[in-house]
Amino acid sequence: MAPSPVLASPASPALVYPDTLKLPVRRFALHHAMRAARKSVGLALSGGGANALSQIGLLKALDEERVPVDFIAGTSMGAIIGALYSCGYSPDELETLAHSLNWQSMVTLQKDYSRSNIFLEQQKIRDRASIAIRFDKLKLLMPKSLNSAQPLTKTLDLLVLNALYKTSGDFSTLPVNFRAVATDLVSGKRITLTTGSLSEAIRASSTVPILFEPILRDGYQLVDGGLVANLPVDELNTVNVQYKVAVDTHGSMYATGGELDLPWKAADQTMTILTMQQYPAQLAKANIIITPDLENHKATDFSDIKALVDAGYTKGKISASIIKRSIENKTPHGTAIGKYAKSLLFAGEGPEFREHYLLVSSIIHHATDLNQSLQELLETDLFTSVYAELDSRRQTVLFHLAPLPAIRTVTVSGGPAEALASEEIDTCFKPIVNRLYTNEAGTRALEALVKKYREKGYSLVTINSTAIESGKLQVNVSSGKVDGIDIRRDKNITGITPVEREIKIDTTQSLSIQNAEESVDNLYDTGSFSNVSISTESPATLHPDERTLLRFSLEEKPSSVLRLGLRYDETNNAQFLLDVRNENLAGTTSSIGGWLKAGRKNNLVNMEFNMPRIGPSHLTISSRLFYDQHLFEQCNTAGETINYGIQKYGFSPAFGVRIRKNGQFIADMTLQNAQSYAEKHNDTLLKTATTNMLSVGAQFTLDSRDNPLIPSTGSYTNIRYSMTPILLDNHDIFWQVSGNHEENIHLGKKTTLQLTGLFGLSSSNMPLSEKFFLGGPGTTYSQRFIGLKENYLPCNNMAAAGMHLRYKPSFAILFPASLLLHYNVGNIWEEQNDISLAHLIHGYGSSIIWETPLGPARFTVSKTVPFPEKDPIKETASLQFSDTIFYFSIGHNF
């Protein structure tokens, strides 16, 4: 753009202004300042999965070489990286994120809920099933995707929420004008996203069909933009970008069919094939094409992120100088002022401007071209405005410069009370206090202040205003509060109370990213929602005085669920599970339904109602009708095996209080008919009977394990007391108290040590149906003791402790596998007076557990150390402790 002289009259001096950049400033700034003219720069960032992480290295190189970026158009992973860079994340921060995020978990088929954050009842239901199928009014609903995308949704939502800059609903208001490209799955049209929720836009652009469910937005079903424009260079034309940089990171295809062993690899191969036809036309529109050397790296391989970033950085360093030369403003020759008398005038007086004078006097003294001199002065970034007063008749030129005012002290007002210490604030502004500074340095200081708040978890605190007066910089920051919470349910199935009680946001306090994340997790882990999204973006049409709302967008699941399970083990042979229930009864998140287990040796039917929380309180209530029958074996003194059966049916209500989501303390009552019987009535070791009884009890349970069978973190505690009075057919009072604790200690990335302990005490007249059982790998009927057969030791009193060391190798053994070593010690006693530590059973063994699609498959070899010869228990029970015991099972334990 040519200079614009303003002439008052032929005899008056002319005012000459430099060419300036007309793009709006969207970053924090101490002052509005002129910027030297140049060409606008836009990046088109392609998709490419893991390969697109090389774009981080490219951005890092451009930042170091001070190459400006004004616009970004991104597709798929390029949209994710471009959006985060546009809203204020630095390349170094993006690199840190790339290393810290578990990218593989976002695309795998593993469960995407936190077991330790769901109700105990939900843990039991989900632990025992292999398959879950949902129904909508008896209509079977087939899954639209292989992955719920909740981990990806949550990650992107929280990153955008905690970003330095917010969009206010319009992506052009970000420091870097951003747009994402997606595809409408119905029409096949390209959809460019420039407004609304930023995290939703980049999620839509990166939604791989089949792997993720399409994003419903504005009547479109949006999926990966790579289907129509994997490298959207032409999007930069729509915003009149003058210099277009195409960054191509799509990578290579899989060379053999054997490499396509996972669904997401097949999806990536499909996307790559589709994009190959688009590239020639898009590349032709670019001024420069940057292709990092990825050496046939695959888009699904996130194993070496550093190498990917370094590849982009290398290419960025090479390309930066070319871009800088190409975007320079070709300033037309101005007035030749080599022989003119030159002077300068600062806007204001003071000794603080002496340093400015020393820095720019050389530019002015050696100036030969007026336009070029103004451009050089502006490029120092030391001034808010620069212009010249030219008197051609007298051959004089006076340069008018408005330096940035000196800053001697800084005061920060507003914001969360006592969030930052004065030392932390001083660190942010140290580069600009009592020293010469640039406009860019002022911006970095303000951004550093906001980043300090972000590090403390305050996601919405931002700069309201700045003012400099008499050397004192006054910075006012916002409170970081939201004015309200907006809850949007797509089907309006779930009531508002179950939703609000899971949201841990206090609108009277500054929004905390930790509370936001907890709220998202709580809502998703209710099991009522297939997707939970959080945002603060508002439609661009809102007036500035509109309230700031925190929005929760909830995609509700149909409440009817059918669950199926299969299991085989060496004791009970084949077993089948069928579970049918409504998991969101009348929108309360309560459940009602039933489940049955069928097998040759055990059968169970349960009809259950469970309300995990009564309204907003932490009280809980449940009830069940049950029928339970199972068979077990015992050896008599002659070594013969006798089959026993226990059968129960009855009704059990419970009421209590919730202790966090994964714990509870309840009181219960059980009215039941209990039968115990033997196959041979004339040769029984154990007492059999049929009794109607009423029992009352209390129980405390806390389960924070991440997996019930092979946990790596968390603990489990259960303590129970029950008492059966003289009622109905029961002629004696009997009682029972038991406890079980399991602690999992994470020793390293692949190793876990589990410590266990259990005990049981009861009165001596306990019927067989109520006795404890010890032995086996642990089931609903028998407590774990490696080295003994399942149900091997029925008793009134027991105690045992164990250690179990687990190692999970990084490679698969057919399936992901874990190797375990077991040791336990304990014993049983019929009478409490017999309890002694003199004679204990020592059991040891080793296991391998595979994580298969049907559930865990376990194989264990174990053995016990024999009792001393004079041990009375061995003599009476004829236990063969020296035998090697094998356990095998496949499927979940139900």
N, C-alpha and C positions, 0 to 999 in steps of 0.2 A: 504494500500500500504506500503510495507516495506521500511525502510530508505535506502538511497543510499550513502554509503561512497565512497569518492573519494580519492584514495591513490596515492600519487606521487611516493613513493618507500617504501620498507619495513621499512626503518628507519625514514621516514617522517611522520609528524602528518597527521591524516585523517580528512577530512572535512565531517561532518555529518549534513544532513539537515532534518528538520521535515517533516512528511507527510503533504501535503497541499491539499486544495480543488482546483480541476482543472476547475471548472465551471467558465465561464467568468463573470467579474464584469460589471454590466450594470447600476449601480447607479453613481451619481456624487461622486467624491472622490478627496481629496487633493493630495493623492499619490497612486500609485499602491502598493499594500501590499499583503504579504502572508496571507492566511487564513487557520486556522486549519482544518485538514481533518475530514470529517464526511460523513455519507451517504447522498445522495441527497434525497430531500423530495418533493413529489408531492401530490396535492390535486385533487380529482375528486369530483366536485361540481354538485349535481343533480339539476334538475328542481323542481318545486313545487309551483310556483306562490308566494303568500304572505309567505308561509312557508319557502321559500328559504331565506327570510330576516334573519332567524336565523343564517345563515352562517356568517353574519356580526359579531354577537356576538362571534362565534367560532374564526374568524380571530383576533378579539380583544383580546381574551384570549391567543391565540398563540403568538401574538405580545408581550403581557405583560410578558409571560413566556419565551420570547426570543427563541421561536421555529422557525427555519428558514423555508421558503417556496421557493422552486426553480422552481417548475412547477405547472401549474393549467390547468386542462382540465374541461371545463364546458359545461353544456347543459341548454338551456332555461334561466330561471332566474339565475341559477348558472353560466351561461356564462356571464351574465350582471355583477353580483357581482365580479366574478373572473377577468374579463377584467378590471374593474375599479380599483380593488386592484392591478393588475399587472402593470398598467400604473401610479401608484403613489398615488392613493387616500388611505389615512390611514383608519383604521377601524372606528375611531371617525368621520372622514369626511363622510364615507359611512353611518354611523348611522344618522348623521345630514341630509344627502340627503334623506334617507329613510323616515324621519319624514316630510321633507319639500315638497317632490314630491307628486303630486296628482295622485296616482296610479290608482284610480278608473276611473278617466277621460280618461286614456289611453286605456281603454278597453270598455267603454260604447259607446252607439250609438248616443250620443249627437253631435251637430255640432262642428266641430273642427277648425273653423276659427274665427278670432276676428272681430266681426261686426264693431267695432270702427276703424278698420284698412283697411276697404275696401271702394271703391268709393261710393258716394251717390247713383248713379244709380244702382250699384250692391246691395246696401242695400234694395232699394225698390223692386227689382226683387226677391231677396231671402226672404224678409220679407213676401211676400204675397202667396208663394207657399207651398204646403204640400209635394209634390213629385217632384223629378227631375229625368228625364230619358235621357240618352245620346244616340246619334246615330252616327254611322260611315258610311257615304255614304248611308243613309237610312236604314242601318242595325241596329236593336235594340241591344244595348249592355247591357247584364245582369251584375249586379255587381258581382265581384268575391269574395267580402268580405263584412262584415258588418261594417267595420271600415277602414278608410283610412290609419291608423297607423302614420299619420303625427305628432301628439303629441309625440308618442314614438320615431319616427325618429329624430325629433328636439331635444328632451331631450338627447338622447344618443349621437348624433352628437356634441352637445355643451359640454357635459361632457368630451368626448374624446378630443375635440379640446382644452379644458381648462385644460387638465390633465398635471401632472408634467413632464411626459416623453412621447415622441412621438415614433411611431413604425418604421418610415421610410419604411413602407410597409411589414415588416417582424416581426411577433409577437415574435419571439425568441430574438429580440433585446430589449425587455422590461425588466425591472428589474426582473420580474417573467415571465419565458417562458410560453406563453399562447397558447392554442388552443381551438376552439369552435367546437361543433358537431351540424350538421344540417342534414336534410333529403331531398333528391331529391324527390319531390312529383310525378314525372313521373315514375322513375324507382324503387323507394323505397330504393335506396342505401343510405348508410351512407356517408356523405361528411364531411371531417375534414378540417376546415378553419384555416390556419396558416399564410396567407399573405393577402395583399390588405388593404382595409379599415377596421379598427378595429370596428367602429360603425356599419358598414354594416354586418360584420360577426356576431356580437352578436345579431343584429336585426334578421338576418336569423335564428339563433339558437333559438330565442324566438318567432318566427312567428307562432301563433296558426292557423291552417287551418280553413277556413270559417270566423273566426273573422278578420284575417288580410290577405291581398293578398300576395302570395308567392314572395320571393325576386329573381329576375332574375340575375344570376351571373355565368359566364363561361359556359353558355348553360344549366345550371340547374335551376329548379324552387324550391327554397329552403324554407323549413318550419321547424317547431320545431324539434330539434334533439331528443326530448323525444320519438318520434315515433319509433326510432331504438336503442337509447342508452341514456336513461334518467340519468344513472349513469355511465359515461364513464371511468371506472377504466382501461380498456385495452388500452386506449389512452396513459396512462402513461408508459406502456410497450414499446411503439414505440419510446420513447425518453430515454429508459433505466433508468428510475427512480428506485432507490434502495429501497426506503421506500414509499409505496403507502397508502394514507389515503382516505378512501371512506366516503364522507359526504352525508348522505341520508336524504333529507328533503321533500320527495314527499307527505307526509301527508296522510290523510284518504279520503275515498270516501263518497259521499253523501248517506245517508241511506234510504231516501224515494224519490219517484218521485216528491212529492210536493216541495222539495228543489231545483229541477232543473227548476227554474222559469225564468231563463235568458239564452240567447244563450251562453255566455261565461262560465256559470256554466256547461252547457251540454258539451261544448268543453273540459273543464277541466276534467269532469268525463270520457270522451272518452280517453283522454291522460292517465289518471290514470290506466284505464283498460289495455291499451296497454303496459304500463311499467311494470305491475306486472309479465309478463312472462320473462322479461329481467334480473331481479334482481339476482336470484341465481348464474348465471354464472359470473356476474360482481363482486358480493360480494366475491366470492371465490378467486378473484385475489388480493384482498386488504390485506395489513398487519394489518390494524386496521379499524374498522367501527365505525363511530360516528353518532349517530342518536339522535338529540335533542328531548326532551320530549315536543311534540306539543299538546298533549291532544286533539286529534281528531279535530284539527284546520283545517278549510277549506282553500284551495288554493286561493279562490277569496275574502277572508276576510282580508282587510287591516286595520281593525278598531283598533287593539291593537298591534302596531309595537314594542313598548317597551317590551311587554311580549315575542314576538318572538325573539328579539335580546337577551334578558336575558336568554331564554332557550338555545340558542346556546352558550352563554358565560359560562353558568354553565357546560355544557358538555365539552366545550373546556378546562376549568380549570382542570377538572378531567382527561382529556386525555393527557394534555400537558406533564406531568411528564413521562408517558409511552412512548410517542414519543421521548422525549429527551434521555431517557435511550437507546431506541432502535436504535437511529441513531448515537450514540457515535462511534468514530473510535476505533476499537480494535487494538491499537498499539502493535505490537510484542515487546517482551522484547528486550531492547537494552543492551549496555555495562553497566555492574554494575560499577558505579562511586562513590559508597559510601565512599571509601577510597582514592579517587583521590583528588589531590589538584585542587581546582576550582577557577577560576577567570573570570572576564568579561571585555569586551572591547566594548566601544561605538563607533559607526561610527561618529567620530567628537568629539570635546572637547568643554566644556563650562559648566558653573555653572548650566544651565537650566536642565542638565541631573542628577543632584544630587537627585531630587525627584524620577526619574526613578530607580536610584540605590537603594534607600531605599525601593521601592516597590517590586523589583525583587530579592534583595539580599537573602531574606528568601528562595525563591524557589531554588536558586542556592546553597545556603549553605546546605540545607537539601536534595539535589538531590541524589537519589540512582540509578536511571535508566536514562540513557542519553536520550533515545527516549521520555520517559514520561516527562522529564524536558523541552525538546524543545517544546513539545505540550503545556505544561502549560504556558511557556513564550509567545507562539504565541496566546494563548487564552486570554491573558491580553489585546490584541488589542492596545497595546501602541507602537508597532513597525511595520515598513514596512517590515523588514526581520529579520530572526533569524537563526543562524546555530552555530555549535560548531567545534572547532579544537581539536581533540582527539589525545593525545600522549600516547599510551598504554605502551611504554617502560619506559617513565618517570612517568607514572601514573598522568598525568595532563590533564585538560580539560579547554579550553578557550572558553567562550561563546561570540559570536559576535552579538551585538544587534544594530539595526539601528532605533533609536527613531524618533518619529514624531518631526519635528523642532518646536521650540517655536514660537508663533505668538504674536507680540506686537501691531501691527497696521494692519488695513485692508483697502484696496483701491478697489473700484468697478468702473470699466470703461465700456463704451459702454452702450447699452440699450437705451430706450426712455429718452429723456432729462428731467431732474428734476422729474422723475417718483417717486423716493423714497427720502425721507429726510434722512439726515445722522443719525438721531436718530433711524429710522427704520432699517437701515443697521447695526448699532451697536447692536440692539436687536438681530438680527439674529446670529451674531458672538460672542456675549457675552460669551457663554459657552466654547469657545476655545481660547479666547484672555487672555494673561497673566495668564494662568493656564495650568495644565496638561490635555491633552485630548486624546481621542481614535480615531481610524479611523472612527468608527461609528458616533462619535460626529462631526467629520469633515463633513461627509456626511449629517448629519441632519442640520448642519449650512448652507451648500450650498442649500439644499432643502428648508430650511426656507426662504432663499433669493428669490428663484424662486417663492415660494408660495406668497411672498409679491407682486411680479409682477402680479401673477394670481389674487390676491385680488383687484388689481387696474384695472383688465380687460385686461391685456396684455397676450394673450394666447400663443404666440410663443417665448417669451423671454426665453432663456436657457443659460446654462453655456458653454462658448466657451473654456476657459482655466483657469488654476490656476497656480500660481507660488509663492513660498516662498523663500525670500532672505533677509538675515540679519534681521530676525524677522518681515519682512513686507510681508503680504499676499496680492497678487494682483489677483483679480478676474475679468476676462473679460466676459461680457455677450453679447449675440447677440442683434441685433437691433429689433428683433421681427416683421420684415416686411416680406411681401410676395413679390416675384419677379413678379408675375402676377396672373391673374385670368383665370381659365380654366372653360368654360361653356359647359356642355354636355347635349344635348337634345335628348331624345331617338327616337323621330319621326321627328324632325326638322320642326315642324309646325310653331312654334312661331319665329318671327324675332328677331334678336339680339338686336335691339334698345329697345323694350319693356322689355327685360330681363336686359340689362345693366342699364337702368334708375332706376330699383328697387334695385340695389346693392349699398350699402352705404359703400363700402370699398375703402379707399385711399391707394394705394400701396406705396405712398411716406411716409406714417406714419406707426407706429407700429400697428399691427392688434389688434383691440379692440373686445372683446367678445360681447359687447353690439351692435356694428355695424354689427357683423356677425349675431347675432340673429335678428336684425331689417331687414337685407337683406333677411334672410330665410322667415320671416313673410311676408314681402312685396311680395316676389315672390309667395308664396302659396296663399296669399289673392287676387291675381289677378284673381283667379278662373280658370286659364289656366293649372294648374298642379295638378296632383293627389298626387304627392310626391316631396318634395324638400329636398335634402340632401347636407351637406357641409362637407368637409374633407380637410386635408392637407397631407394625406398619399400618398406616391409615390411608384410606383413599385420598388421592391427590386433590379431590374436589372439596375436601373439608377446609373450613376456614381456619386460620391460625389460632383462633380462640377456642376451637373445639377441644374437648377433653382428650387426654392421652389414655388409651385403653390397652390393657394387656389382653390379647385374644387367645383363647384356647379353642382350636378347631378339632372336633371329635368325629371320627368316622365309626359309627356303631356297628357292632356285629349282630347278626340274628341270634336270639337267645337260646334256641333249641339246638342241643348238641348230642350227637351220638359218638361214643368212644368205644373202641374195640382194642382188645389185647389178647395176645397168645403167649403161653409160657410152657416150657418143658423143663422138668428137673428130675434128678435121679430118685427122689423120694415120692413125689406125687404124680409123676408122669405128665401127660398133656393136660393143660388147663386152658379155659377160654373165659374171656371177660367181655361183658356187654354192659355199657353204662349209658343211660338215657336221662337227660335232665334239662330243665329250663334254668339257665344260669343268670337270668336277669328278670326275676319274677316281678311283674308289674312295675318294672323300671327301678327296683330297689337294690339291685345287684345281689339280692338273696337268691338261693337256688332251691329247687325242689325236683325230686326225681328218684331214680333207683338204679341199682346195679346188681348184677349177678355174676357169680363165678361158678363154673361147672368143670368138674374133673372126676376122675375115677375114685380119688380118695378124699376129695373135699368139695363141698357145695355150699354156696352162700348166696343169700338174697337180702338186700337192704333197700328199704324205702326211706328216703331222707329229706328232711327240710333243714336248711341252715340259713340263718341271718347273721352274717359276720359282724355287722354293726346295726344297732337299733337306732335309726335316724342319725342325728349328728353325734350321738353319745358313743362311748367305747364299750357299751354293754353288748353282749352277744347271747343268742339263744339258738338252740338246735333240738331236733328230736329225730328218732329213727325207729322203724319197725324192722326186726331182723330175724332171719333164720340162718343158722350156721351149723354145719355138720362136717366133721373131718375124722379120718381114721389115722391111727398111728400104730407102730409095732413095738413090742417089748419081748425080751427073752426071759423065760422062766429058769428055774434052777437047773433044769435038765438041758438047757441050751435051745429049747424049742421057742419058736417065734409065735407070739399070741397077738392077734389083732384086736385093738380096742377102738371104740368109737365114742365121740363126744358130740352131742347134739343140743343146740340151744335155740330157743325162739322166744321173742318177747318184745318189749317196748322200753325205750330209754330216752327221756327228755333231759336237757342240760341247760343251765343258765350260768352266765359268768361275765367276766370283764376281759376285754382285749388288752394285752400288754404289747404295745407296738403291733405291727401287722403280723409278725411271725411268732407271736406268743399269746397265751391266754391262761387265765385261772378260772376254772369252772367247778360248779357243784352239779352232780348228776344223780339220777335215780334210775334203777333198772329193775323192771318187773319181768321175770323170765321163768320159763320151764327149762330145766337143765337135766339132761340124761347122760349117763356114762355107762357103757355096756361093753362086754367082752364076747369075742367069737366063741370061746369055749368057757362056759359058765362054771364048769367043775374044776378048772385049773387056772385060776386068775391070781395074779400078783397084786393087782390094784383093786381097790374097793369100788364097786359100781353101784349106781343108784339113780333114781328119778325124783326130782325135787322141784316144787314151785317155790320161788324165793323172791324177796324184795330186798334190794341192796341200795344203800346210799353211799356216795363217795365224793371226793374232791380231788382235783388233778391240776397240776401246773405243767405246762409244756412250752418250750421255747426251741425253735428250730431255725437256725440261720445258715444252714449248710447250702452250698451251691449245687450239690448233687447228693441224693440219699445213699447211693451205693459207693461211688468213688469221689467223695468230696475233696476239694483242695483247700477250701476255706470254710470257716464257720464252725458252729458247735450245735449240739443237740442235748437238751435236758428234759427229762420227764420224771415227775414225782407224783405218785398216786397213793391215796388211802381210801379203802372201802370197808364198809361194815354191814353185815347182814344180821338183823335182829330176829328174835323168835316170832315169826309170823308165818302164816300159811302152813306149808309142809315142813318148815324148818324148825327143829326142836332145840337147836343149840345156836348160841351167838358165835359167829366167827368173823374174823377181820383179816385184813391183808394190807400191807404197805410195801411199796416197791419204788425203786429209783434207777435211773439209767442216765449216764452222761457220756458224751462223746466230744472230744476236743481235737480239732484238726489244725496242725501247726505247719505253716508253709515254710519249708526249709530252703526252697529255691524255686526257680522257674519250673522245674520238672519233678520236684520231690516234695512229698507231704508225709508228715508223721502224724498218725492218729493214735490218741490215747483214749481208752474206754474203761468204764467201770459200771458195774450194776450190782444191785442187791435186791433181795426179796425176803420179807418176813411175814409169817402168817400163823394163825392159831393151828393147833395140832389136829383139829377135826375138820379140816377143809375137804369138801367133796372133790372127787377127781376132776370134775368139770372146771373147777376154779383153781387148780394147782398151777404152779409154775412148771415150765419145761425148759431144760437147758440142753443145748447141743445143736450143731450144724452151723451153716453160714449166716443164720438169722432170718426168721420169717415172722409173719403175724402171730404164729402160734408158739414158736420156740426161740428163746434168747440165743444169741450167737455165742458159740464156743467151738473154735476151729480144732478139729481132732476127734470130735464126737459126732455120731450120726444125729440127724435132725430128730427132735423130740425124745432123745435117748434117756434123759434123766428127769422124770417127773418128781416134784418135791414140794415141800412146804416152805423151805428156807434155802436160799442160795446166795452166793456171792462170787463175783468173777471180775478180773481186770485183764486188760490186754494192750498190746502195742502192735500197730500195723504200719509198715513202711511201704509207701507207694512211689513208684517211679514211672513217669510217662515219657517214653522216648519221642523224639521229634519226628521219627519216621513211622509209617504205618506198617503193621504186620497183618496184611490182608485188609484190616480195618484199623482205625485209631485204637491203640491198645495201652493198657496199664499193667505193670508188673508189680506184684505185692509180696511182701514177707509178713507172716503172722506169728504172733506169740500171745498166748493167753494162759491164765492160771486161775483156778477157782475150785469150787466144790458145792455139793448140796448136802442138806441135813433135813431129816424128817422132824426132829424135835429141836427147839431152840437150845436146850441144854447140851445138845450134841455139837453145837457149833465150835469148831476148833480150826486153827491154822496148821495143825500138826500134819494132816494128810491132805494135800492139794493135788489136783490134776493139773499137769502141765501139757498144753497142746501147742503144736507149732505146724506151720505149713507154708506153702507158697501158691500164688494164684496168678493167672493171666485173665484179664477182662477185656473183651473187645466191645467197642461201641458200634453196634450194628443198627440198620434201619428198623429191625423188629424189637430192639431193646438190647440191653447188655447181655453178652454171652460170657459166662464165667466157667473156668475150669480150675479146680483146686485139688492139690495133693496135700494130705495132712496126716499127722500121727500124734499119739499121746505118749507121755512117759508113764510106764506102769506104776501102779501103787506098790508100796512096800507089801511084802508077803502077808503080814498079819493085819492088813487093813480090813475091817469088818464090812465095809461097803462093797469091796470087791468080792468078798466071800458070799455075800447074800445076793448080789445082783449079777454075779458071773459076767462081769464086763470084760470084754476082750480089748484091753487098752493098747496092746501091742500091734493091733491090726492097722494097716494103712487104709485111710479113709479117702475116698474120692468124691468130690462134689462137681456136678455139672448142671448148668441151667442156661437157658436162653429166654429172653423176654423179661419184662418188668415184674417185680414182685407184687402180687395182689392177693 
